[in-house]
């Protein structure tokens, strides 16, 4: 994410799918990471 967002052109999107049985904690961790890395300063 740090590479992709350089210049302010990064969009986080789950454009594929989550595998059946993906633990909810993994999904939450993905979202936490996206939120943490999405702030531009």
C-alpha positions in Angstrom: 0.0 0.0 0.0 2.8 2.4 0.8 4.1 2.0 -2.8 0.7 2.2 -4.5 -0.5 5.3 -2.8 2.4 7.5 -3.7 1.1 10.7 -5.5 -2.4 10.3 -4.1 -3.8 7.9 -6.7 -4.4 4.8 -4.6 -7.9 3.3 -4.2 -8.3 0.4 -1.8 -11.0 -2.0 -3.1 -11.8 -5.7 -2.6 -12.5 -6.2 -6.2 -12.1 -10.0 -6.1 -13.6 -12.0 -3.4 -12.9 -13.6 0.0 -12.6 -17.3 0.1 -15.4 -19.2 1.8 -14.3 -19.8 5.4 -12.0 -16.8 5.6 -11.8 -16.1 9.3 -13.6 -12.9 10.3 -10.4 -11.8 12.2 -8.5 -11.9 8.9 -11.0 -9.6 7.3 -10.9 -7.2 10.2 -7.1 -7.2 10.1 -7.2 -6.4 6.3 -9.5 -3.4 7.0 -7.4 -2.2 10.0 -4.3 -2.3 7.8 -6.0 -0.4 5.0 -7.3 2.2 7.3 -3.9 2.7 9.0 -2.0 3.0 5.7 -4.7 5.1 3.9 -3.9 8.4 5.7 -2.1 11.0 3.6 -0.1 13.6 5.4 
